[in-house]
Amino acid sequence: MSTAKTLKNLTLSAVFIALITTSIFFVRVTLPWGGVIHFGDALVWIAAAILPFPYGLAVAALGPGLFNLFAGLTMWFPFTIIIKPVTALFFTSRESTILSKRNTVAPFIAGAVNMVLYFAATISLFAFGVLATDEPNIWIAGAIALPGDVVQACGSIASFFIISAVLDKIKFKKLY
């Protein structure tokens, strides 16, 4: 890969990281039963559909991960920097458009995987982490977060399709 292309990928990666971190920070709704609705996942997936593989994974880890650190949610940081890149793996940047065949199926898989892995993360935090409790039924803690996770996944999927359609309409990948 040429130096110019590497610089372009690094620059767009930095823009995505900043955009994801700030969008989660400033454009989010905290749900009364726990969880947060934001556009960060949609932007992670769009980055994964635009940037080459290693850059997309780095954006997926660093954008949401930095939000966790800046927002004081450090207990979620180790989970986020693993979970978000895993969800980005379902997308491809090798097509000429963002909304390729693979990328129209990927958000549904990524959303489901995101819910399962954060459910496991919640259970881990209550069983072993900073939220450790003697409560024998820690599964309830994970189940309480599920409705918020479902709403978050649906919002992310819808946002991904809307933003991607706009970017494809202006032929963003060809401009990039």
N, C-alpha and C positions, 0 to 999 in steps of 0.2 A: 504494500500500500504506500502511496506517495506521501511525502511530508505534508503537502497541501491537504490531501484527503484526511490524514490523521488529525491535522489541526482543525479541520472542519468538523470532524466527528467529536473531538474533545470540546470544541466550542458549543456545538449543539447539545452535547451531554450536559455541560455546565448550565446552559440555559434551561434544559429540562429539569435538572436537579433543583435549581432556584425556583422555577415555576411550580414544581410539585410541592416543595417545602412551604413556600408562601401561600399557595392555594389552599393547602390543608390547614394552615395556620389561620388564615383570614376568612375563608369561605367554607365554613363547616357548621353543622347543626348537631349539638349534643342531645342525644335521646334521653328521656327521663328514666328509662329502665337500663341505661348503659349503652355504650357504643356511640359512634360518631358517624355522621353522613358527610362525605366530602367527595371532591372530584379527583383526588390524588391517584386512586387506582386506575381510573380511565386514562390519566396522563401517563402513568407508568406503562400501561399497555400500548398507548400510542407511541411512546418512545421506543418500546420493544419492536413495534411494527415499522419504525423508520430507521433506527440506528442499527449498525451491525451488532452481532451477537454480544461480544464482551462489553460494548458500550451500553447496550440496552440493559444488561444485567447490573452494571455499575449504577446506572441511573435508578433502577428499581430498588437497589439496596440503599443508596445514599439519599435520594429525595425524601422518601417516607422516614428513613432512619434519622435524618437530621431533624425532621419535625419532632420525632419522639424525644430527641435530646433537648431541643430548644423549648419544647412545651413542658418539660419536666416529667415526661413519661418514660423515664430511663428504663423502667422494668420491662417495657415492651421492645426496647431497642434490639436486644439480641434476637428476638423472635422475628421482628420486622425485617432485619437485614438478611434473614434466611427466607422467610415466607414470600416476600415481594419478588425477589428474583425467581423463585420457583414458579410463581404465577406468570412471570414474563416469558418463561420457557415455551409456553404454548403458542406464542406469536412468531411470525416470520417477517423479516425485513427484506427478503429476497424477491418479493413481488414488486410490480411497478406501481401498485396502489396499496393504500393502507387496508382497505376493505377487500382483501383477497378472499378466496374460498376458505383458506385455513383461518384467517383472522376474523371471519364472521362466526366461526364456531368457537374459537379460542376464548372469548370473554365469558362464555357460559361455563366452560371447564375451569378457567382461572377463578371465576367467582365462587364456584363450588369448592375448589381446592383451598381458596383463601378462607372460606368459612370453616372447613374441616381443620385446617392447620391453626387458625386462631382459637377454635374451640379447644384443641389440644393445648395450646399455649395458656389459655385461661385456666384449664385444669392444672397444668404444671405450676402456674403461679400460686394457685390455692393449695396445692399439695406440697410443693417444695420451696417456693419462692417467697418474695416479700409479702405476699398476702396469705402465707401459710396459716392454716387453721386446724383446729382439732375436730372440726365438723366432719362426721363420718361420710356424709354424702356430698362430696365436692362436685359431683356431676351437675348438681343444681346450679352452681355458679356458672358453668359453661352454658347450660341450657337457658339461663336468664339472658345471656348475651346474644343468643341465636336470632331472636326477632330483629335486633338492630343490625346484625350481620347480614341477614337476608335483605333488609331495606338498603343497606350499604351496597351489597352486590348488585341489586336491581338498578339502583341509581348509577352505579359505575358502568354497568352494561349499557344502559340508555345513553349516558354521557359519552361513552366510547363511540357508539354508532353515530351520534349527532356530530361530535367534533370531527370524527374521521371522515364523515360524508362531506363536511365543509372543506376539510383539508384536501380530500380527493378532488373536489369540484374545482379548487384553484390549482390543482396539480402540484401540490407541495413537494412530493417526492421527486418530481422532475426538476423543481426549482432548487431543491437541496442537492 
